Amino acid sequence: MTITSVAPTIDANGITAPSYTDILGYIQALYQGIYGADIYIDPDSQDGQFLAALAQMFADQNAVALLIYNAFSPATAIGNALSSNVKINGLVREQATYSTIPVTVGGQVNRTITNGAFTDPSGNRWDLPASVTIPAAGVVTVTATCETLGAISLPNGSALTIATPTLGWQTVTTAADATPGAPVESDAALRYRQSISTSNPSLTVLDGIMGVVAAVPGVLRYVPYENDTNATDANGIPAGNIAIVVQGGDPVAIANAIAGKASPGMRTYGTTTETVIDTYGNHKTINFFFATNVAITCVVSLTPLKGYSSTVGQAVQQAISDYVNAVALGGGNSQSVEWDGAIAAAKSVVGSNTFKIASLTLAGPSGNGNPDVALTFNDAATCTPSAVTLTLL
C-alpha cells in the first residue's frame, strides 16, 4: 500500500492509521529520494535500523491516537475510558465481590468467637462474622466471607481448618455450597449492559423495563416473558401478565426498577413479591422471579495426544464451566444447556490439538442429558470447574 503521510486519517468512516510496514516504506522512499536510490538501507545496516526506529515511533504514536479517538465511544473504549463513558447512561462498572458460604460453628455454650477465621483445602481464608456466640444448642449457622475477591468455589462437605484458635471454638463445617463472588465486570459485559440500558426510553414498555433492570447493581442475567394472550401460557404465566426472571441484585431495587417503567395496570407475575410506594404515596405490588440455580455437572473422556498436560485439562474444565455459566436464563431459545456447546467450549482452549474428546456427558438434577440438559423458563444453569470431571483414556 502506498501512503502519502504517516499520520492517522479521520473521515466519515472513523479513524484509520497506516501500518508499521507502510510507514517504514514511506520513510525509506523519502530517504532514498534524498540520498539516492542506491543507498543501502537493509535491516542489517545502521541507516536501515535508524529508519526502522523512526517508523516504530510513528506507529506507536498512531496507536495512541487511535486509542484516544476510540475512547470517546462505549463501543470501542476500554478500561477506565469505558467506565467513564457509561456514566452518561447512569451505569457504574460492577466491582469484584467476595464469595460467601453458610457454615456451622460448634463449641462450648456461651463462648464468643471474635474475628474468627478458617481456611479451606485450597488455602483460602474465610472470615466469620465479627462476633459469634455459641448458643445453648452448642452449634450455630452463620455466613462466612472469603478474604479473596472473585469466584472462589467451596463445595459442601469440604474439610475446613480453624485458622484462629479460640477458647471454646471446637468445630466448623460447611452447611451448603459457597455462593461464588464475581470478578470485576469485564469490558465486554459492561458494553453489553450499556447497549441494553439505551432501551430505557424505548418504544416498547418491556424493553424499557429490561433496560432499567439490567442497570440494577448486582444483576447478572435476566430475561423477560410476556403473555399477551387470553390464557395461561406453557410457562404457567397467567394471561395478560409479564414475568421477569433475574439472577442477582437486590429485590427492592429490582421491584422499583420494574415499577418505574411499567405502564398503568400492567400485571406482573413471579414468586418474589415486593410492595413499591410511588412519589404520590400509592402502593403497588410487583412480582418477579429470582432465577433458580441448577447445578450442571459434566464428565469428559479425553484421549491425550503429544503435548497434553494437566494445564490443558484444567483449561478444558474452566472453558466448559464458563460456557454453562454464560447460558441464558431458561436456556435461551434452545431451553437447554447444549451438548455441542460444551464440546465447542472444550475444543476452544489453547492446546486443543493435544487431545481428542472420546465422550462428553452433561447432567442436571434430574440425571444425564439427552444429550442436552433441559431447563425451565426460570432456571439459571451453574457449573464450577470442579464439577467437570476429566477421564484420560
C-alpha positions as CSV (number, residue, x, y, z in Angstrom):
1,M,0.0,0.0,0.0
2,T,1.3,3.4,-1.0
3,I,0.7,6.2,1.6
4,T,1.3,10.0,1.4
5,S,1.5,10.6,5.2
6,V,2.4,8.7,8.3
7,A,-0.4,10.5,10.3
8,P,-3.8,9.0,11.1
9,T,-6.8,10.0,9.0
10,I,-10.2,10.8,10.3
11,D,-13.1,10.7,7.8
12,A,-16.8,9.8,7.7
13,N,-15.9,6.1,8.5
14,G,-13.9,7.0,11.6
15,I,-10.2,6.9,12.2
16,T,-7.5,4.9,10.3
17,A,-3.8,4.8,10.5
18,P,-1.1,3.3,8.3
19,S,0.6,0.2,9.4
20,Y,4.2,0.0,10.6
21,T,5.2,-1.7,7.3
22,D,3.6,1.1,5.3
23,I,5.2,3.8,7.4
24,L,8.6,2.2,7.1
25,G,8.2,2.0,3.3
26,Y,7.2,5.7,3.2
27,I,10.2,6.8,5.2
28,Q,12.6,4.6,3.2
29,A,11.3,6.2,0.0
30,L,11.9,9.7,1.4
31,Y,15.4,8.7,2.5
32,Q,16.3,7.3,-0.9
33,G,14.8,10.4,-2.5
34,I,17.4,12.5,-0.6
35,Y,20.5,10.2,-0.7
36,G,19.8,8.3,-3.9
37,A,18.1,5.0,-4.7
38,D,21.4,3.1,-4.4
39,I,21.8,3.9,-0.7
40,Y,22.0,0.7,1.4
41,I,19.1,0.6,3.9
42,D,18.6,-3.1,4.5
43,P,17.8,-4.1,8.1
44,D,21.4,-5.1,8.8
45,S,22.7,-1.6,8.1
46,Q,22.8,1.4,10.5
47,D,20.7,3.5,8.3
48,G,18.1,0.7,7.9
49,Q,17.9,0.3,11.7
50,F,17.6,4.0,12.2
51,L,14.7,4.2,9.7
52,A,13.0,1.2,11.4
53,A,13.3,3.0,14.8
54,L,11.6,6.1,13.3
55,A,8.8,4.1,11.8
56,Q,8.2,2.3,15.1
57,M,7.9,5.7,16.9
58,F,5.4,6.9,14.3
59,A,3.4,3.7,14.6
60,D,3.4,3.9,18.4
61,Q,2.1,7.5,18.3
62,N,-0.6,6.4,15.8
63,A,-1.7,3.6,18.1
64,V,-2.1,6.1,21.0
65,A,-4.1,8.4,18.6
66,L,-6.5,5.5,17.8
67,L,-6.9,4.7,21.4
68,I,-7.8,8.3,22.3
69,Y,-10.2,8.6,19.4
70,N,-11.9,5.3,20.2
71,A,-12.1,6.2,23.9
72,F,-15.0,8.5,23.2
73,S,-17.4,5.7,22.2
74,P,-18.6,3.0,24.5
75,A,-18.5,0.6,21.6
76,T,-14.7,0.9,21.3
77,A,-13.5,2.4,24.6
78,I,-11.6,0.1,27.0
79,G,-10.8,0.1,30.7
80,N,-11.2,3.4,32.6
81,A,-12.3,5.2,29.4
82,L,-15.3,2.8,29.1
83,S,-16.1,3.2,32.8
84,S,-16.3,6.9,32.3
85,N,-18.4,6.7,29.1
86,V,-21.2,4.6,30.6
87,K,-21.8,7.1,33.3
88,I,-23.8,9.1,30.8
89,N,-26.3,6.1,30.9
90,G,-26.3,6.1,34.7
91,L,-24.1,2.9,34.8
92,V,-21.2,2.0,37.0
93,R,-18.8,-0.9,36.4
94,E,-19.6,-3.7,38.7
95,Q,-16.8,-4.2,41.2
96,A,-15.5,-7.6,42.4
97,T,-17.4,-9.3,45.2
98,Y,-16.5,-11.8,47.8
99,S,-17.7,-15.4,47.9
100,T,-19.9,-16.4,50.9
101,I,-20.8,-19.7,52.5
102,P,-23.0,-20.8,55.3
103,V,-21.0,-22.7,58.0
104,T,-22.0,-24.5,61.2
105,V,-19.8,-23.4,64.1
106,G,-19.7,-25.6,67.2
107,G,-18.2,-25.2,70.6
108,Q,-18.8,-24.6,74.3
109,V,-22.1,-22.9,75.1
110,N,-22.0,-19.1,75.6
111,R,-18.4,-18.9,74.3
112,T,-17.9,-15.9,71.9
113,I,-15.7,-16.1,68.9
114,T,-14.3,-12.7,67.9
115,N,-13.0,-12.2,64.4
116,G,-12.8,-15.9,63.8
117,A,-11.5,-17.3,60.5
118,F,-10.9,-20.7,58.9
119,T,-9.2,-22.0,55.8
120,D,-10.4,-24.3,53.0
121,P,-8.4,-27.2,51.4
122,S,-7.1,-24.7,48.8
123,G,-5.6,-22.4,51.5
124,N,-8.2,-19.6,51.0
125,R,-9.1,-17.9,54.2
126,W,-12.7,-17.3,55.2
127,D,-13.9,-14.9,57.9
128,L,-16.8,-15.5,60.3
129,P,-19.0,-12.5,61.4
130,A,-17.1,-10.2,63.8
131,S,-18.7,-11.8,66.8
132,V,-20.3,-15.3,67.0
133,T,-21.7,-16.6,70.3
134,I,-22.3,-20.3,70.7
135,P,-26.0,-20.8,71.8
136,A,-27.4,-23.4,74.1
137,A,-27.7,-25.9,71.3
138,G,-23.9,-25.9,71.0
139,V,-23.9,-25.1,67.3
140,V,-24.9,-22.1,65.2
141,T,-25.0,-21.5,61.5
142,V,-23.5,-18.2,60.2
143,T,-22.3,-16.8,56.9
144,A,-18.6,-16.7,56.3
145,T,-17.0,-14.4,53.7
146,C,-13.9,-15.3,51.7
147,E,-11.0,-12.8,52.1
148,T,-10.1,-13.3,48.4
149,L,-12.1,-11.3,45.8
150,G,-13.8,-13.2,42.9
151,A,-15.4,-16.5,42.3
152,I,-13.9,-18.8,44.9
153,S,-15.7,-22.1,45.0
154,L,-16.1,-24.2,48.1
155,P,-18.3,-27.3,47.8
156,N,-20.4,-28.5,50.7
157,G,-18.5,-31.2,52.7
158,S,-15.1,-29.7,52.2
159,A,-12.7,-30.1,55.1
160,L,-12.2,-26.8,57.0
161,T,-9.4,-25.8,59.3
162,I,-9.8,-23.3,62.1
163,A,-7.2,-20.5,61.4
164,T,-7.8,-18.5,64.6
165,P,-7.9,-21.0,67.5
166,T,-10.2,-19.6,70.2
167,L,-11.0,-21.0,73.6
168,G,-14.3,-22.8,73.3
169,W,-14.4,-23.0,69.5
170,Q,-14.3,-26.6,68.5
171,T,-15.7,-27.3,65.1
172,V,-16.6,-25.6,61.8
173,T,-18.3,-27.4,58.9
174,T,-19.9,-26.3,55.7
175,A,-23.7,-26.1,55.6
176,A,-24.1,-25.7,51.8
177,D,-22.0,-24.9,48.7
178,A,-20.4,-21.5,48.6
179,T,-22.1,-18.7,46.6
180,P,-19.2,-17.6,44.3
181,G,-18.3,-13.9,44.2
182,A,-17.9,-12.1,40.9
183,P,-14.8,-10.7,39.3
184,V,-14.6,-7.1,38.2
185,E,-17.1,-6.6,35.4
186,S,-15.3,-7.1,32.0
187,D,-15.3,-4.6,29.2
188,A,-17.5,-6.9,27.1
189,A,-20.1,-7.3,29.8
190,L,-20.2,-3.6,30.5
191,R,-20.6,-2.8,26.8
192,Y,-23.5,-5.2,26.6
193,R,-25.1,-3.7,29.7
194,Q,-24.7,-0.2,28.2
195,S,-26.3,-1.3,25.0
196,I,-29.3,-2.7,26.9
197,S,-29.6,0.5,29.0
198,T,-30.2,2.5,25.9
199,S,-33.6,0.8,25.8
200,N,-34.7,2.8,28.7
201,P,-36.5,5.4,26.5
202,S,-37.6,2.7,24.1
203,L,-40.8,2.5,22.1
204,T,-41.9,-0.7,23.9
205,V,-42.6,-0.8,27.7
206,L,-41.0,-4.2,28.1
207,D,-37.7,-3.1,26.5
208,G,-37.7,-0.1,28.8
209,I,-38.3,-2.3,31.9
210,M,-35.4,-4.5,30.9
211,G,-33.2,-1.5,30.4
212,V,-33.5,-0.4,34.0
213,V,-33.4,-3.9,35.4
214,A,-30.1,-4.5,33.7
215,A,-28.7,-1.4,35.4
216,V,-29.6,-2.6,38.9
217,P,-26.3,-3.3,40.7
218,G,-25.6,-7.0,41.2
219,V,-27.9,-8.2,38.4
220,L,-26.0,-10.8,36.3
221,R,-28.5,-12.3,34.0
222,Y,-32.1,-11.5,33.2
223,V,-34.9,-12.5,30.7
224,P,-38.4,-11.2,30.3
225,Y,-41.6,-13.1,29.3
226,E,-44.8,-11.6,28.2
227,N,-48.1,-13.4,27.9
228,D,-50.4,-11.2,25.8
229,T,-52.9,-14.0,25.2
230,N,-56.2,-14.8,27.0
231,A,-54.9,-18.0,28.5
232,T,-52.1,-19.2,30.8
233,D,-49.1,-20.0,28.6
234,A,-46.8,-23.0,28.6
235,N,-44.6,-21.5,31.3
236,G,-47.6,-21.1,33.7
237,I,-47.7,-17.3,33.3
238,P,-51.3,-16.1,33.6
239,A,-53.0,-14.2,30.7
240,G,-52.1,-10.6,30.4
241,N,-49.0,-10.8,32.7
242,I,-45.3,-10.2,32.3
243,A,-42.8,-12.3,34.1
244,I,-39.2,-11.1,34.6
245,V,-36.5,-13.6,35.7
246,V,-33.5,-12.1,37.3
247,Q,-30.2,-13.5,38.7
248,G,-28.6,-11.4,41.4
249,G,-29.4,-8.0,42.6
250,D,-31.4,-6.5,45.5
251,P,-35.2,-7.4,45.3
252,V,-36.3,-4.0,46.4
253,A,-34.2,-2.2,43.8
254,I,-35.4,-4.6,41.1
255,A,-39.0,-4.1,42.1
256,N,-38.6,-0.3,42.0
257,A,-36.9,-0.5,38.6
258,I,-39.9,-2.5,37.2
259,A,-42.4,-0.2,38.8
260,G,-40.7,2.9,37.4
261,K,-41.2,1.7,33.8
262,A,-44.3,-0.4,34.0
263,S,-47.4,1.1,32.3
264,P,-50.5,1.7,34.4
265,G,-52.4,-1.5,35.0
266,M,-49.6,-3.8,33.9
267,R,-49.7,-7.1,35.8
268,T,-46.6,-8.8,37.0
269,Y,-46.1,-12.5,37.8
270,G,-43.5,-14.2,39.9
271,T,-42.6,-15.9,43.2
272,T,-40.9,-12.8,44.7
273,T,-43.2,-10.1,45.8
274,E,-42.3,-6.5,46.8
275,T,-44.5,-3.5,47.5
276,V,-43.4,-0.3,45.9
277,I,-44.5,3.2,47.0
278,D,-44.5,5.8,44.3
279,T,-44.0,9.5,44.7
280,Y,-47.7,10.0,45.3
281,G,-47.8,7.5,48.2
282,N,-49.6,4.8,46.1
283,H,-48.7,1.2,46.9
284,K,-48.1,-1.1,44.0
285,T,-47.3,-4.8,44.2
286,I,-44.5,-6.0,41.9
287,N,-43.9,-9.7,41.3
288,F,-40.9,-11.3,39.6
289,F,-38.7,-14.4,39.7
290,F,-35.3,-14.8,41.1
291,A,-33.7,-17.5,38.9
292,T,-33.4,-21.0,40.3
293,N,-29.8,-22.1,40.3
294,V,-29.5,-25.5,38.6
295,A,-26.2,-27.2,39.1
296,I,-24.8,-28.8,36.0
297,T,-22.1,-31.5,36.0
298,C,-20.1,-32.8,33.1
299,V,-18.0,-35.9,32.6
300,V,-15.4,-35.7,29.8
301,S,-13.3,-38.6,28.5
302,L,-10.1,-37.4,26.7
303,T,-7.6,-39.2,24.6
304,P,-4.3,-37.3,25.3
305,L,-2.0,-36.7,22.4
306,K,1.5,-35.3,22.2
307,G,1.9,-32.2,24.2
308,Y,-1.1,-32.8,26.5
309,S,-0.6,-31.6,30.1
310,S,-2.7,-31.2,33.3
311,T,-2.8,-27.4,32.5
312,V,-4.7,-28.2,29.2
313,G,-7.1,-30.4,31.2
314,Q,-7.7,-27.6,33.7
315,A,-8.4,-25.2,30.8
316,V,-11.0,-27.6,29.5
317,Q,-12.7,-27.7,32.9
318,Q,-12.7,-23.9,33.1
319,A,-14.0,-23.5,29.5
320,I,-16.9,-25.8,30.0
321,S,-17.7,-24.2,33.3
322,D,-17.6,-20.7,31.7
323,Y,-19.9,-21.9,28.9
324,V,-22.5,-23.3,31.3
325,N,-22.5,-20.1,33.4
326,A,-23.0,-18.0,30.3
327,V,-26.1,-19.9,29.1
328,A,-29.1,-17.5,29.0
329,L,-31.6,-17.9,31.8
330,G,-34.0,-20.6,30.9
331,G,-31.6,-21.9,28.3
332,G,-32.4,-19.2,25.8
333,N,-34.1,-20.3,22.5
334,S,-32.9,-23.9,22.9
335,Q,-34.2,-24.0,26.5
336,S,-31.3,-26.2,27.5
337,V,-27.6,-26.5,28.2
338,E,-26.4,-27.8,24.9
339,W,-24.1,-30.8,24.5
340,D,-22.5,-29.4,21.4
341,G,-22.0,-26.0,23.2
342,A,-19.9,-27.8,25.8
343,I,-18.0,-29.7,23.1
344,A,-17.2,-26.4,21.3
345,A,-16.1,-24.8,24.6
346,A,-13.7,-27.7,25.3
347,K,-12.2,-27.5,21.8
348,S,-11.7,-23.7,22.1
349,V,-8.9,-23.9,24.7
350,V,-5.3,-23.3,23.9
351,G,-3.8,-26.8,23.4
352,S,-7.0,-28.3,21.9
353,N,-4.7,-30.1,19.4
354,T,-3.2,-32.1,22.2
355,F,-6.3,-34.2,22.9
356,K,-9.4,-35.8,21.3
357,I,-12.8,-35.9,23.0
358,A,-13.9,-39.5,23.3
359,S,-17.2,-38.7,25.1
360,L,-18.9,-35.9,27.0
361,T,-21.9,-36.2,29.2
362,L,-23.9,-33.4,30.7
363,A,-26.1,-33.9,33.7
364,G,-28.5,-31.9,35.9
365,P,-30.6,-32.5,39.0
366,S,-32.8,-35.0,37.0
367,G,-29.9,-37.0,35.7
368,N,-28.0,-37.2,32.4
369,G,-28.9,-35.0,29.5
370,N,-30.3,-36.5,26.3
371,P,-27.7,-35.2,25.4
372,D,-28.7,-31.7,26.3
373,V,-29.9,-30.8,29.8
374,A,-33.4,-29.2,29.6
375,L,-34.1,-26.0,31.6
376,T,-37.3,-24.5,32.7
377,F,-38.0,-20.8,31.9
378,N,-36.7,-19.5,35.2
379,D,-33.6,-21.8,35.6
380,A,-30.1,-20.5,35.8
381,A,-27.5,-23.1,34.8
382,T,-24.4,-23.0,37.0
383,C,-21.2,-25.0,37.0
384,T,-17.9,-24.9,38.7
385,P,-14.6,-26.2,37.2
386,S,-14.6,-28.9,39.9
387,A,-18.0,-30.1,38.6
388,V,-16.3,-31.0,35.3
389,T,-14.8,-34.5,35.7
390,L,-12.0,-35.4,33.3
391,T,-11.1,-39.0,32.5
392,L,-8.0,-39.8,30.4
393,L,-8.2,-42.9,28.2
